[in-house]
Amino acid sequence: TYQSEIMPSAASPGVQVTMVFGEDGAFQAVSDYMDGETVIVEVGTWQQGDDGIVTVVITGTESEVYDQPTEFTVEEQEDGSLLAVNPVFFGDEGLSLTLLEE
């Protein structure tokens, strides 16, 4: 389980993303808008390629299947953090996530 810092959001006090990579290839992204109400849980799958890069495909929420899946890659950084890459969703710098202590 990996988590981002709290990022600015125009519609709420901020947003924090938590990503869970299941051993069975299941994926879950939780976007908490830090307002005590809005939490979006998206689900999908992940797969690691031979090059070590993980491809994530988000297929919907817990209650709805998206018409068009969303795909992005995740790369492990030297410090053990992850960098999620998709300029449309995470900007040019990507989204940095750190491992949560168990």
Sequence and secondary structure as in RCSB ss.txt:
>XXXX:A:sequence
TYQSEIMPSAASPGVQVTMVFGEDGAFQAVSDYMDGETVIVEVGTWQQGDDGIVTVVITGTESEVYDQPTEFTVE
EQEDGSLLAVNPVFFGDEGLSLTLLEE
>XXXX:A:secstr
 EE   B  TTSS BEEEEEE TTSEEEEEEE SSSS EEEEEEEEEE TTS EEEEEEEESS EEEEEEEEEEE
E TTS EEEE HHHH TT EEEEE   
